[in-house]
Amino acid sequence: MDKRRVLVIAGSDSSGGAGLEGDQKVIAAHGCYAMTATTALTAQNTQGVSAIHHVPSDFVVKQIDACIGDIGVDVVKIGMLASAETADAVADALRRHGSPTTILDPVMVSTSGAQLLPNIAVLNLRTQLLPLTTILTPNIPEARLLLKNAELEAPETKSLDDIVNIARTLQSLGPRYVLVKGGHLPLTKDGRISTKDADHHTVVDVLYDGHQALVYETDYQSSKNTHGTGCSLASAVASNIVLSTNPDLNNSIPNAVANACRYIEAGIRTGFPLGHGSGPINHFHSLGTRALPLESNLREWVYEKGGFEERMRKAWTQGRLGL
C-alpha cells in the first residue's frame, strides 16, 4: 500500500493562506493525502485575526480517532492547539495511537509579537507534547517563549551562533530534532541579525539533532506575500518525510527539510498579491499554468562556530555574492 497519509491537527484560517487550509494545499501539492482535526476556527484575512472560536478538546480527539482508526496515519503535523486542555488531549491521543512520527509547529506568538497561548497551555505543550515530537519547528519568538516557560536562559538573538544555541537548548526538552525557523530575522552578510531592510542578505533555518547543527541558507527575498510560511514549511517537511523511500529517519529528515526549504523559497518567489495585507505564498508553484522552471539558491552546510564569516569571505573573493 502506498502510504502518504498526513493528519493535520491545527486551527482553521478562513483566508486560506495558513492553518489547516494552507497545510492541505501543501500536502496536496506534494501528492500526499491530508486529513484534519480542527482545534479552532478563526475569522482571519491577510490583515490579521479578528476572532477565534475554540473547538472543545473532546471533539478534537473524536476527529483524531476517526481519522487514524479508519484511514491510518504516516505522519502527524500539529499547529495551533488553542488551549491547555487541547494540548493535553492531543498528547493522550497520540500516545494511544502509538506515538506516530510527529511534526510540531508551536503556533504561540503572532506576527505582531502577541502571545497567542496562555502560559498554562505553553506548559502543557512543553511537558506533554515535546517528548512525543519528532521535529519541533518554532520560529525564534516561539523558541524563546518555550525556553522562558522552562525557566531556561532565552537571550536575545543577535547572530547565527545564538540561533544554533537556541536549537541546542530546545532539543534538551525532549524533541528528537529541532528546526528553528529564521525567516523573521534575516541575517547580514557577516551572519549578524539584520536591523535595517537594506542589510537583509540571508535567511537561515537551523536543524539540530543532538549532535550537529545543519544550516539551510537561502537568499533573502523582499516580499509581502509570506502569510503561512511557518505552517507551510512544517507541512512540507511532513510531506517529504512521508515521500522518503529511506526507512531510516536519521537519513531522511535532513533531506526532507532541505526539500521543504526549497518549496517555501519557490512559493515566496512566485507568490502573487491577494488582499490588502500580507498575502499568501504560492502553494501550487509547481503545478498548473503558473509553473515555472526555477533554480534554487538553497545552500546546506554543517555549522561550525565562526564558519559563516569564513564562507562569506570565500564567496566574496570568488565573486559569488552577486553584489
C-alpha positions as a LaTeX table, in Angstrom:
\begin{tabular}{lrrr}
\hline
Residue & $x$ (\AA) & $y$ (\AA) & $z$ (\AA) \\
\hline
Met1 & 0.00 & 0.00 & 0.00 \\
Asp2 & 1.31 & 3.43 & $-0.96$ \\
Lys3 & 1.25 & 5.31 & 2.35 \\
Arg4 & 1.16 & 9.10 & 2.03 \\
Arg5 & $-1.22$ & 9.90 & 4.88 \\
Val6 & $-0.70$ & 13.13 & 6.83 \\
Leu7 & $-3.02$ & 14.11 & 9.70 \\
Val8 & $-3.03$ & 17.84 & 10.46 \\
Ile9 & $-4.15$ & 18.87 & 13.95 \\
Ala10 & $-4.48$ & 22.65 & 13.80 \\
Gly11 & $-6.70$ & 25.72 & 13.57 \\
Ser12 & $-8.56$ & 26.92 & 10.51 \\
Asp13 & $-7.58$ & 30.08 & 8.59 \\
Ser14 & $-10.67$ & 31.45 & 6.86 \\
Ser15 & $-8.48$ & 33.33 & 4.35 \\
Gly16 & $-6.86$ & 30.10 & 3.19 \\
Gly17 & $-3.21$ & 31.09 & 3.44 \\
Ala18 & $-2.19$ & 29.39 & 6.68 \\
Gly19 & $-3.60$ & 26.90 & 9.20 \\
Leu20 & $-5.48$ & 23.82 & 8.03 \\
Glu21 & $-6.27$ & 25.32 & 4.65 \\
Gly22 & $-2.66$ & 26.17 & 3.89 \\
Asp23 & $-1.49$ & 22.79 & 5.22 \\
Gln24 & $-3.87$ & 20.89 & 2.96 \\
Lys25 & $-2.64$ & 22.81 & $-0.09$ \\
Val26 & 0.98 & 21.99 & 0.75 \\
Ile27 & 0.24 & 18.30 & 1.31 \\
Ala28 & $-1.81$ & 18.06 & $-1.90$ \\
Ala29 & 0.94 & 19.82 & $-3.87$ \\
His30 & 3.32 & 17.08 & $-2.72$ \\
Gly31 & 0.97 & 14.32 & $-3.86$ \\
Cys32 & 0.08 & 13.23 & $-0.33$ \\
Tyr33 & $-3.29$ & 12.70 & 1.39 \\
Ala34 & $-4.35$ & 15.20 & 4.05 \\
Met35 & $-6.71$ & 14.56 & 6.94 \\
Thr36 & $-7.66$ & 17.17 & 9.55 \\
Ala37 & $-8.60$ & 17.56 & 13.19 \\
Thr38 & $-9.75$ & 21.14 & 13.74 \\
Thr39 & $-8.73$ & 22.74 & 17.04 \\
Ala40 & $-10.06$ & 26.25 & 16.43 \\
Leu41 & $-11.87$ & 28.39 & 13.88 \\
Thr42 & $-10.54$ & 31.85 & 13.10 \\
Ala43 & $-12.09$ & 34.87 & 11.42 \\
Gln44 & $-8.95$ & 35.89 & 9.57 \\
Asn45 & $-7.70$ & 37.60 & 6.44 \\
Thr46 & $-4.41$ & 38.96 & 5.11 \\
Gln47 & $-4.57$ & 41.84 & 7.61 \\
Gly48 & $-4.95$ & 39.82 & 10.80 \\
Val49 & $-7.15$ & 37.71 & 13.07 \\
Ser50 & $-10.38$ & 39.30 & 14.30 \\
Ala51 & $-11.92$ & 36.39 & 16.24 \\
Ile52 & $-11.16$ & 32.84 & 17.42 \\
His53 & $-13.64$ & 30.07 & 18.28 \\
His54 & $-12.14$ & 27.15 & 20.22 \\
Val55 & $-13.26$ & 23.61 & 19.39 \\
Pro56 & $-13.89$ & 21.53 & 22.55 \\
Ser57 & $-10.92$ & 19.26 & 23.25 \\
Asp58 & $-13.05$ & 16.10 & 23.41 \\
Phe59 & $-14.30$ & 16.81 & 19.88 \\
Val60 & $-10.73$ & 17.32 & 18.67 \\
Val61 & $-9.94$ & 13.83 & 19.98 \\
Lys62 & $-13.00$ & 12.39 & 18.21 \\
Gln63 & $-11.66$ & 13.76 & 14.93 \\
Ile64 & $-8.22$ & 12.26 & 15.57 \\
Asp65 & $-9.67$ & 8.86 & 16.47 \\
Ala66 & $-12.00$ & 8.87 & 13.46 \\
Cys67 & $-9.15$ & 9.51 & 11.01 \\
Ile68 & $-6.50$ & 7.22 & 12.48 \\
Gly69 & $-8.95$ & 4.45 & 13.39 \\
Asp70 & $-10.17$ & 4.12 & 9.80 \\
Ile71 & $-7.58$ & 5.51 & 7.39 \\
Gly72 & $-4.41$ & 5.32 & 9.50 \\
Val73 & $-1.60$ & 7.85 & 9.53 \\
Asp74 & 2.05 & 8.03 & 8.50 \\
Val75 & 2.97 & 11.50 & 9.83 \\
Val76 & 1.12 & 13.87 & 12.16 \\
Lys77 & 1.56 & 17.63 & 11.78 \\
Ile78 & 0.43 & 19.77 & 14.73 \\
Gly79 & $-0.17$ & 23.50 & 14.51 \\
Met80 & $-2.37$ & 25.78 & 16.64 \\
Leu81 & $-3.64$ & 23.95 & 19.72 \\
Ala82 & $-5.56$ & 26.90 & 21.20 \\
Ser83 & $-5.82$ & 25.70 & 24.83 \\
Ala84 & $-4.14$ & 23.75 & 27.62 \\
Glu85 & $-6.93$ & 21.16 & 27.56 \\
Thr86 & $-6.43$ & 20.53 & 23.86 \\
Ala87 & $-2.66$ & 20.18 & 24.27 \\
Asp88 & $-3.20$ & 17.50 & 26.93 \\
Ala89 & $-5.91$ & 15.74 & 24.93 \\
Val90 & $-3.81$ & 15.61 & 21.76 \\
Ala91 & $-0.82$ & 14.20 & 23.69 \\
Asp92 & $-3.02$ & 11.47 & 25.19 \\
Ala93 & $-4.46$ & 10.62 & 21.77 \\
Leu94 & $-1.01$ & 10.35 & 20.17 \\
Arg95 & 0.16 & 8.03 & 22.92 \\
Arg96 & $-2.92$ & 5.83 & 22.45 \\
His97 & $-2.19$ & 5.61 & 18.74 \\
Gly98 & 1.42 & 4.51 & 19.19 \\
Ser99 & 3.21 & 7.89 & 19.09 \\
Pro100 & 3.49 & 8.30 & 15.30 \\
Thr101 & 6.12 & 10.48 & 13.63 \\
Thr102 & 5.05 & 13.99 & 14.62 \\
Ile103 & 5.97 & 17.46 & 13.38 \\
Leu104 & 5.05 & 20.10 & 15.97 \\
Asp105 & 4.80 & 23.70 & 14.78 \\
Pro106 & 4.07 & 25.53 & 18.05 \\
Val107 & 1.81 & 28.38 & 16.96 \\
Met108 & 2.16 & 30.54 & 20.07 \\
Val109 & 3.25 & 34.04 & 19.01 \\
Ser110 & 1.56 & 36.28 & 16.44 \\
Thr111 & 3.44 & 38.22 & 13.76 \\
Ser112 & 2.99 & 41.35 & 15.88 \\
Gly113 & 4.64 & 39.63 & 18.85 \\
Ala114 & 1.50 & 38.94 & 20.91 \\
Gln115 & 1.37 & 35.65 & 22.83 \\
Leu116 & $-1.48$ & 33.51 & 21.45 \\
Leu117 & $-1.41$ & 30.74 & 24.06 \\
Pro118 & $-1.79$ & 31.23 & 27.83 \\
Asn119 & 1.21 & 30.18 & 29.90 \\
Ile120 & $-0.54$ & 27.05 & 31.19 \\
Ala121 & $-1.08$ & 25.90 & 27.61 \\
Val122 & 2.58 & 26.55 & 26.80 \\
Leu123 & 3.50 & 24.49 & 29.89 \\
Asn124 & 1.30 & 21.57 & 28.80 \\
Leu125 & 2.63 & 21.71 & 25.25 \\
Arg126 & 6.20 & 21.71 & 26.55 \\
Thr127 & 5.81 & 18.90 & 29.09 \\
Gln128 & 3.28 & 16.67 & 27.32 \\
Leu129 & 3.97 & 17.07 & 23.60 \\
Leu130 & 7.67 & 17.84 & 23.22 \\
Pro131 & 8.71 & 14.34 & 24.42 \\
Leu132 & 6.44 & 12.87 & 21.69 \\
Thr133 & 7.75 & 15.17 & 18.96 \\
Thr134 & 9.97 & 14.02 & 16.11 \\
Ile135 & 10.67 & 17.55 & 14.79 \\
Leu136 & 9.85 & 20.78 & 16.64 \\
Thr137 & 9.63 & 23.75 & 14.23 \\
Pro138 & 9.41 & 27.03 & 16.19 \\
Asn139 & 10.24 & 30.45 & 14.90 \\
Ile140 & 12.62 & 32.42 & 17.10 \\
Pro141 & 9.97 & 34.18 & 19.27 \\
Glu142 & 8.25 & 30.82 & 19.88 \\
Ala143 & 11.56 & 29.17 & 20.69 \\
Arg144 & 12.37 & 31.86 & 23.25 \\
Leu145 & 8.90 & 31.54 & 24.81 \\
Leu146 & 9.39 & 27.79 & 25.28 \\
Leu147 & 12.77 & 28.38 & 26.91 \\
Lys148 & 11.34 & 31.01 & 29.25 \\
Asn149 & 8.49 & 28.65 & 30.16 \\
Ala150 & 11.10 & 26.05 & 31.12 \\
Glu151 & 12.94 & 28.68 & 33.16 \\
Leu152 & 15.96 & 28.41 & 30.88 \\
Glu153 & 18.07 & 31.24 & 29.55 \\
Ala154 & 16.49 & 32.83 & 26.48 \\
Pro155 & 18.83 & 35.65 & 25.41 \\
Glu156 & 18.05 & 37.98 & 22.53 \\
Thr157 & 19.27 & 36.59 & 19.23 \\
Lys158 & 22.00 & 38.66 & 17.61 \\
Ser159 & 23.73 & 36.16 & 15.34 \\
Leu160 & 23.65 & 32.72 & 13.76 \\
Asp161 & 25.53 & 31.38 & 16.79 \\
Asp162 & 22.62 & 32.44 & 19.01 \\
Ile163 & 20.10 & 30.65 & 16.78 \\
Val164 & 22.16 & 27.44 & 16.97 \\
Asn165 & 22.38 & 27.70 & 20.76 \\
Ile166 & 18.60 & 28.10 & 20.98 \\
Ala167 & 18.14 & 24.94 & 18.90 \\
Arg168 & 20.55 & 23.01 & 21.12 \\
Thr169 & 18.81 & 24.04 & 24.33 \\
Leu170 & 15.34 & 23.32 & 22.97 \\
Gln171 & 16.37 & 19.84 & 21.87 \\
Ser172 & 17.19 & 19.04 & 25.51 \\
Leu173 & 13.47 & 19.50 & 26.34 \\
Gly174 & 12.50 & 16.30 & 24.55 \\
Pro175 & 12.04 & 16.57 & 20.77 \\
Arg176 & 14.22 & 14.34 & 18.62 \\
Tyr177 & 15.03 & 17.21 & 16.25 \\
Val178 & 14.62 & 20.98 & 16.45 \\
Leu179 & 14.25 & 23.11 & 13.32 \\
Val180 & 14.46 & 26.80 & 14.29 \\
Lys181 & 12.93 & 28.91 & 11.53 \\
Gly182 & 14.83 & 32.12 & 10.93 \\
Gly183 & 12.64 & 33.78 & 8.33 \\
His184 & 11.51 & 36.52 & 10.73 \\
Leu185 & 15.13 & 37.55 & 11.43 \\
Pro186 & 17.19 & 37.88 & 8.24 \\
Leu187 & 20.97 & 37.96 & 8.58 \\
Thr188 & 23.55 & 40.37 & 7.24 \\
Lys189 & 26.45 & 39.22 & 5.06 \\
Asp190 & 28.55 & 38.52 & 8.17 \\
Gly191 & 25.93 & 36.39 & 9.94 \\
Arg192 & 24.51 & 39.02 & 12.31 \\
Ile193 & 20.81 & 39.71 & 12.79 \\
Ser194 & 19.88 & 42.46 & 10.34 \\
Thr195 & 18.17 & 45.55 & 11.78 \\
Lys196 & 17.86 & 47.51 & 8.54 \\
Asp197 & 15.98 & 46.47 & 5.41 \\
Ala198 & 18.94 & 47.43 & 3.26 \\
Asp199 & 21.15 & 44.95 & 5.14 \\
His200 & 18.85 & 41.91 & 4.73 \\
His201 & 21.01 & 39.36 & 2.93 \\
Thr202 & 20.38 & 35.79 & 4.03 \\
Val203 & 17.68 & 33.70 & 5.69 \\
Val204 & 18.70 & 30.60 & 7.65 \\
Asp205 & 16.85 & 27.68 & 9.21 \\
Val206 & 18.82 & 25.56 & 11.69 \\
Leu207 & 18.22 & 21.82 & 12.23 \\
Tyr208 & 19.75 & 20.28 & 15.35 \\
Asp209 & 19.67 & 16.54 & 16.08 \\
Gly210 & 21.52 & 16.41 & 19.40 \\
His211 & 24.94 & 16.10 & 17.74 \\
Gln212 & 25.34 & 18.60 & 14.93 \\
Ala213 & 23.58 & 21.63 & 13.53 \\
Leu214 & 22.73 & 21.81 & 9.84 \\
Val215 & 22.20 & 25.26 & 8.39 \\
Tyr216 & 19.80 & 25.75 & 5.47 \\
Glu217 & 20.65 & 29.09 & 3.90 \\
Thr218 & 18.72 & 30.95 & 1.20 \\
Asp219 & 18.95 & 34.44 & $-0.22$ \\
Tyr220 & 16.61 & 36.95 & 1.42 \\
Gln221 & 13.56 & 37.74 & $-0.73$ \\
Ser222 & 11.82 & 41.07 & $-0.33$ \\
Ser223 & 8.13 & 40.13 & $-0.50$ \\
Lys224 & 4.96 & 40.86 & 1.46 \\
Asn225 & 3.42 & 37.57 & 0.28 \\
Thr226 & 4.68 & 35.46 & 3.17 \\
His227 & 1.48 & 34.63 & 5.06 \\
Gly228 & 1.56 & 31.00 & 6.18 \\
Thr229 & 5.25 & 30.34 & 5.59 \\
Gly230 & 5.72 & 28.72 & 9.01 \\
Cys231 & 2.70 & 26.42 & 8.69 \\
Ser232 & 3.65 & 25.57 & 5.13 \\
Leu233 & 7.27 & 24.76 & 5.93 \\
Ala234 & 6.25 & 22.31 & 8.67 \\
Ser235 & 3.69 & 20.64 & 6.38 \\
Ala236 & 6.26 & 20.44 & 3.58 \\
Val237 & 8.67 & 18.70 & 5.97 \\
Ala238 & 5.91 & 16.27 & 6.96 \\
Ser239 & 5.09 & 15.56 & 3.31 \\
Asn240 & 8.72 & 14.99 & 2.37 \\
Ile241 & 9.17 & 12.55 & 5.26 \\
Val242 & 6.15 & 10.61 & 4.03 \\
Leu243 & 7.54 & 10.59 & 0.48 \\
Ser244 & 11.01 & 9.43 & 1.54 \\
Thr245 & 11.93 & 5.91 & 0.47 \\
Asn246 & 14.57 & 5.72 & 3.20 \\
Pro247 & 13.21 & 3.84 & 6.25 \\
Asp248 & 15.83 & 5.47 & 8.50 \\
Leu249 & 14.54 & 8.81 & 9.80 \\
Asn250 & 18.08 & 9.87 & 10.69 \\
Asn251 & 18.90 & 9.90 & 6.98 \\
Ser252 & 15.58 & 11.08 & 5.56 \\
Ile253 & 14.87 & 14.07 & 7.84 \\
Pro254 & 17.75 & 16.37 & 6.75 \\
Asn255 & 16.83 & 15.80 & 3.11 \\
Ala256 & 13.13 & 16.34 & 3.89 \\
Val257 & 13.98 & 19.69 & 5.48 \\
Ala258 & 16.11 & 20.72 & 2.51 \\
Asn259 & 13.29 & 19.89 & 0.07 \\
Ala260 & 10.81 & 21.79 & 2.25 \\
Cys261 & 13.05 & 24.87 & 2.31 \\
Arg262 & 13.26 & 24.81 & $-1.49$ \\
Tyr263 & 9.48 & 24.51 & $-1.70$ \\
Ile264 & 8.97 & 27.59 & 0.51 \\
Glu265 & 11.67 & 29.53 & $-1.33$ \\
Ala266 & 9.85 & 28.98 & $-4.63$ \\
Gly267 & 6.47 & 29.67 & $-3.01$ \\
Ile268 & 7.60 & 33.12 & $-1.89$ \\
Arg269 & 9.32 & 33.86 & $-5.20$ \\
Thr270 & 6.21 & 33.04 & $-7.26$ \\
Gly271 & 3.66 & 34.47 & $-4.81$ \\
Phe272 & 1.06 & 36.89 & $-6.10$ \\
Pro273 & $-0.74$ & 39.61 & $-4.13$ \\
Leu274 & $-4.11$ & 38.87 & $-2.56$ \\
Gly275 & $-5.93$ & 41.13 & $-0.12$ \\
His276 & $-4.65$ & 44.33 & 1.45 \\
Gly277 & $-2.17$ & 42.87 & 3.91 \\
Ser278 & 0.36 & 40.05 & 3.90 \\
Gly279 & $-0.66$ & 37.77 & 1.05 \\
Pro280 & $-0.05$ & 34.01 & 0.98 \\
Ile281 & 2.78 & 32.16 & $-0.67$ \\
Asn282 & 2.05 & 30.30 & $-3.90$ \\
His283 & 1.41 & 26.77 & $-2.64$ \\
Phe284 & 0.99 & 25.36 & $-6.14$ \\
His285 & 4.04 & 26.87 & $-7.82$ \\
Ser286 & 4.98 & 23.52 & $-9.35$ \\
Leu287 & 1.50 & 22.87 & $-10.80$ \\
Gly288 & $-0.72$ & 24.33 & $-13.48$ \\
Thr289 & $-0.25$ & 27.30 & $-15.78$ \\
Arg290 & 1.78 & 29.28 & $-13.23$ \\
Ala291 & 4.52 & 26.64 & $-13.07$ \\
Leu292 & 7.98 & 27.97 & $-13.92$ \\
Pro293 & 11.34 & 26.17 & $-14.12$ \\
Leu294 & 13.02 & 27.66 & $-11.05$ \\
Glu295 & 16.56 & 27.38 & $-9.80$ \\
Ser296 & 17.09 & 27.26 & $-6.05$ \\
Asn297 & 19.65 & 29.27 & $-4.08$ \\
Leu298 & 19.49 & 26.91 & $-1.08$ \\
Arg299 & 22.88 & 26.16 & 0.48 \\
Glu300 & 23.19 & 23.49 & 3.17 \\
Trp301 & 26.20 & 23.23 & 5.49 \\
Val302 & 27.25 & 21.81 & 8.84 \\
Tyr303 & 27.52 & 24.53 & 11.48 \\
Glu304 & 30.94 & 25.36 & 12.94 \\
Lys305 & 31.43 & 28.40 & 15.14 \\
Gly306 & 32.88 & 31.21 & 13.06 \\
Gly307 & 32.18 & 29.34 & 9.85 \\
Phe308 & 29.67 & 31.83 & 8.48 \\
Glu309 & 32.19 & 34.65 & 8.23 \\
Glu310 & 34.71 & 32.35 & 6.51 \\
Arg311 & 32.11 & 31.19 & 3.98 \\
Met312 & 31.19 & 34.81 & 3.19 \\
Arg313 & 34.88 & 35.74 & 2.78 \\
Lys314 & 35.44 & 32.90 & 0.31 \\
Ala315 & 32.27 & 33.74 & $-1.59$ \\
Trp316 & 33.39 & 37.37 & $-1.79$ \\
Thr317 & 36.84 & 36.51 & $-3.15$ \\
Gln318 & 35.33 & 34.10 & $-5.69$ \\
Gly319 & 32.77 & 36.69 & $-6.83$ \\
Arg320 & 29.74 & 34.60 & $-5.89$ \\
Leu321 & 27.81 & 37.13 & $-3.80$ \\
Gly322 & 26.31 & 38.92 & $-6.77$ \\
Leu323 & 27.00 & 42.34 & $-5.23$ \\
\hline
\end{tabular}
